[in-house]
């Protein structure tokens, strides 16, 4: 039996976004400047949230290491840098620790480094920018598993809570609040069946206006 995460990945972020529109809700699409580091950019899972601040400090970032050590399998790690500039949230070693713990993907509203390693890493990583500059002494984690804010595509900020579902593919990333997951997933499955039928008929030559009349949307 297909899980909700599998159904959401199969349908894609475009269908999920359309479902939010059908519910008269602004689709919680993450900022369009977020780009995949590796070829594999398809993922879905519950959010594991991490946030931080830009500040000069001495010593290591123990809160960052603890957040990764406590990361359960199957999560999508959401890194909210709060508009940090020029520094990375993590690189190859910390990414390796996340993958070892079974992290499904990492979405970084900020920077990463060791890009050549991450490109063939095997775990999807999406980031706002790439940089050689480390975060140690410049940016540190302040909290994990709390509601965080990341930049949005249709709204300036999107709030993501621990356990919200995050889906990503070649079109971008979208967050689904926990309280809407069942309703959105059911509609996504329904819309996918309709869209597949419409696509097959359009390929066979059905005029677009006729398809619109038959299916209600394109």
C-alpha positions as CSV (number, residue, x, y, z in Angstrom):
1,X,0.0,0.0,0.0
2,X,1.3,3.4,-1.0
3,X,2.2,5.7,2.0
4,X,1.2,9.3,2.0
5,X,4.8,10.4,1.4
6,X,5.1,8.1,-1.6
7,X,1.8,9.4,-2.9
8,X,2.9,13.0,-2.5
9,X,6.3,12.4,-4.2
10,X,4.5,10.6,-7.1
11,X,2.1,13.4,-7.6
12,X,4.7,16.2,-7.4
13,X,4.9,19.6,-5.9
14,X,2.9,21.2,-8.7
15,X,-0.2,19.1,-8.0
16,X,0.2,19.7,-4.3
17,X,0.4,23.5,-4.9
18,X,-2.8,23.3,-7.0
19,X,-4.6,21.4,-4.3
20,X,-3.8,24.3,-1.8
21,X,-5.2,26.7,-4.4
22,X,-8.4,24.6,-4.6
23,X,-8.7,24.9,-0.8
24,X,-8.5,28.7,-1.1
25,X,-5.1,28.6,0.7
26,X,-1.9,30.2,-0.4
27,X,0.5,27.3,-1.3
28,X,3.3,27.2,1.2
29,X,6.0,27.0,-1.5
30,X,9.6,27.7,-0.3
31,X,11.6,30.4,-1.9
32,X,12.5,29.9,-5.6
33,X,16.2,30.6,-4.9
34,X,16.6,27.3,-3.1
35,X,18.4,24.9,-5.5
36,X,19.3,21.2,-5.4
37,X,22.9,20.4,-4.9
38,X,22.6,16.9,-6.4
39,X,20.7,15.4,-9.2
40,X,18.3,13.5,-6.9
41,X,15.9,16.2,-5.6
42,X,12.8,14.1,-5.0
43,X,11.9,13.6,-1.3
44,X,9.2,13.8,1.3
45,X,9.1,13.4,5.0
46,X,8.4,15.0,8.3
47,X,10.3,18.2,9.1
48,X,13.1,18.2,11.7
49,X,13.6,21.9,12.3
50,X,16.8,23.7,13.1
51,X,17.3,27.5,13.4
52,X,20.2,29.8,14.3
53,X,21.6,33.3,14.3
54,X,24.5,35.2,12.8
55,X,26.8,36.1,15.7
56,X,30.5,36.2,16.4
57,X,31.5,33.6,19.0
58,X,34.3,31.4,20.1
59,X,34.5,27.6,20.4
60,X,32.4,24.9,18.7
61,X,28.7,24.9,18.0
62,X,27.6,22.1,20.3
63,X,23.9,22.8,19.7
64,X,24.4,22.1,16.0
65,X,26.1,18.8,16.7
66,X,23.4,17.8,19.3
67,X,20.6,18.6,16.8
68,X,22.2,16.3,14.3
69,X,22.9,13.6,16.9
70,X,19.2,13.6,17.9
71,X,17.9,13.5,14.3
72,X,15.7,10.4,13.7
73,X,15.5,8.4,10.5
74,X,13.2,9.5,7.7
75,X,13.1,13.2,8.4
76,X,13.7,16.2,6.2
77,X,16.1,18.5,8.0
78,X,15.0,22.1,7.7
79,X,17.8,24.6,8.3
80,X,16.6,28.1,9.0
81,X,19.6,30.4,8.9
82,X,17.4,33.5,9.3
83,X,19.1,35.2,6.4
84,X,22.7,34.4,7.3
85,X,25.0,35.7,4.5
86,X,28.2,34.1,3.2
87,X,28.6,31.2,5.6
88,X,27.5,27.6,5.6
89,X,25.2,25.8,7.9
90,X,27.0,22.5,7.3
91,X,29.5,20.7,5.0
92,X,30.6,17.1,4.2
93,X,31.2,15.8,7.7
94,X,27.9,16.9,9.2
95,X,26.0,15.9,6.1
96,X,27.6,12.5,6.4
97,X,26.4,12.3,10.0
98,X,22.8,13.2,8.9
99,X,22.8,10.5,6.2
100,X,24.2,7.9,8.7
101,X,21.2,8.7,10.9
102,X,18.8,8.1,8.0
103,X,17.9,11.7,7.2
104,X,15.7,11.7,4.0
105,X,16.9,15.2,2.8
106,X,18.1,18.5,4.0
107,X,16.6,21.9,3.0
108,X,18.9,24.7,3.8
109,X,17.5,28.3,3.8
110,X,21.2,29.4,3.9
111,X,24.5,28.1,2.7
112,X,26.4,24.8,2.4
113,X,29.9,23.9,1.4
114,X,31.8,20.9,0.1
115,X,29.5,21.0,-2.9
116,X,31.5,18.5,-5.0
117,X,31.1,15.9,-2.2
118,X,27.4,16.6,-1.8
119,X,26.7,16.3,-5.5
120,X,27.3,12.6,-5.4
121,X,26.2,12.2,-1.9
122,X,23.1,10.1,-2.3
123,X,20.9,12.3,0.1
124,X,19.1,15.2,-1.5
125,X,20.4,18.6,-0.3
126,X,18.7,21.8,-1.3
127,X,20.4,25.2,-0.4
128,X,20.0,28.9,-1.1
129,X,23.7,29.3,-1.8
130,X,27.2,27.6,-1.8
131,X,30.2,29.1,0.0
132,X,33.6,28.0,1.2
133,X,33.3,29.9,4.5
134,X,32.5,27.9,7.6
135,X,29.8,28.9,10.1
136,X,32.0,28.3,13.2
137,X,32.5,31.7,14.9
138,X,30.0,33.3,12.6
139,X,26.7,31.5,12.7
140,X,25.4,29.1,15.4
141,X,22.3,27.0,16.1
142,X,20.0,28.4,18.7
143,X,17.2,25.8,18.8
144,X,16.0,22.6,17.1
145,X,12.6,21.0,16.9
146,X,10.8,24.4,17.3
147,X,8.7,26.3,14.8
148,X,11.1,28.0,12.3
149,X,10.7,30.5,9.6
150,X,12.1,30.2,6.1
151,X,11.8,32.4,3.1
152,X,8.7,31.7,0.9
153,X,8.0,32.1,-2.8
154,X,4.4,33.5,-2.5
155,X,4.7,34.9,1.0
156,X,7.8,36.6,2.5
157,X,8.1,34.0,5.3
158,X,6.7,30.5,5.8
159,X,6.5,28.9,9.2
160,X,7.4,25.2,9.5
161,X,6.7,23.2,12.6
162,X,8.3,19.9,13.6
163,X,6.4,17.1,12.0
164,X,5.0,19.2,9.1
165,X,5.5,17.4,5.8
166,X,8.0,18.8,3.3
167,X,8.0,17.6,-0.3
168,X,10.6,18.5,-2.9
169,X,11.2,17.8,-6.6
170,X,12.6,19.4,-9.7
171,X,9.9,22.2,-9.4
172,X,10.8,23.2,-5.9
173,X,9.8,22.5,-2.3
174,X,6.4,22.9,-0.5
175,X,5.4,22.4,3.2
176,X,2.2,20.8,4.3
177,X,1.1,21.6,7.9
178,X,0.3,18.5,10.0
179,X,-3.3,19.4,10.4
180,X,-3.8,19.5,6.6
181,X,-1.8,16.4,5.7
182,X,-4.7,14.0,5.4
183,X,-7.0,16.3,3.5
184,X,-4.3,17.5,1.1
185,X,-3.0,13.9,0.5
186,X,-6.5,12.6,-0.3
187,X,-7.1,15.5,-2.8
188,X,-3.6,15.1,-4.3
189,X,-4.3,11.4,-5.0
190,X,-7.7,12.3,-6.5
191,X,-6.2,15.1,-8.7
192,X,-3.4,12.9,-9.9
193,X,-5.8,10.4,-11.3
194,X,-7.7,13.2,-13.1
195,X,-4.6,14.8,-14.4
196,X,-3.3,11.5,-15.7
197,X,-6.5,11.0,-17.6
198,X,-6.5,14.5,-19.0
199,X,-2.8,14.1,-20.1
200,X,-3.6,10.8,-21.9
201,X,-6.6,12.4,-23.8
202,X,-4.6,15.6,-24.7
203,X,-1.8,13.5,-26.1
204,X,-4.4,11.6,-28.1
205,X,-5.6,14.9,-29.6
206,X,-8.4,16.2,-27.3
207,X,-8.7,20.0,-27.7
208,X,-7.6,21.9,-24.7
209,X,-10.9,23.8,-24.3
210,X,-12.7,20.4,-24.5
211,X,-10.3,19.1,-21.8
212,X,-11.1,22.1,-19.6
213,X,-14.8,21.5,-19.9
214,X,-14.4,17.9,-19.1
215,X,-11.9,18.0,-16.3
216,X,-12.5,21.5,-14.8
217,X,-8.9,22.6,-14.7
218,X,-5.7,22.1,-16.6
